[in-house]
Amino acid sequence: MAYAPLASMAQAPTSLGYGIGVSVTAAGALLVPHGAVQIVVGPAAGDFCARIGARPTLAIGTALNTATMAGIAVVHGSVAALLVGGTLLGKGQAMALTAMANLIVTAAPQRDVGIATGMNAVMRTIGMALGSALSAAIVAGATAPGSAFASEPGYVVTFAVAACATAGAVVCAVALPRDGRLATAHAAYVSS
């Protein structure tokens, strides 16, 4: 949800009081660190899960994304702010997605791991589609007729809503049973 409006916000002209007025190409380049960091952090996130557990890794990743989206809602008027925000979002996402995969593999019976990970992918896709649609609706609602760009409050609300939604993910991560209890529940299911 928060990733989608970064490019259009970066392209908004400085005359609007919040945009940085970059070209379409430069706005796209601002999104590169998000993906690059995910590629780099993904394997390290797996090691992090092995050291401290998937549940805390999920909580840390979602908390990082919550804080980053709240930060972007407040500070978004420079290339540096958007680069740092995109980079931190990529790191938080890599941690959260890696942890989710580990939690699912740990909790699902071996014979159902493929189904469980497939459902995770489907739910992630649905979540991304809904988040993108919601952010587009908020930004569109803040765009005056005939204007190419939304007003700044439209972007601020988009990032604030994304931060709130991700805060809910932090609560869910913290509420998950400890890793040992997941393994015990899995063993009980397999033996039944």
Secondary structure, DSSP 8 states (H G I E B T S, - for coil): --STHHHHHHHS-GGGSS-----HHHHHHHTHHHHHHHHHHHHHHHHHHHHH-HHHHHHHHHHHHHHHHHHHHH--SSHHHHHHHHHHHHHHHHHHHHHHHHHHHHHS-GGGHHHHHHHHHHHHHHHHHHHHHHHHHHHHHTS-TT-SS--HHHHHHHHHHHHHHHHHHHHHHHHS--HHHHHHHHHHHHH-
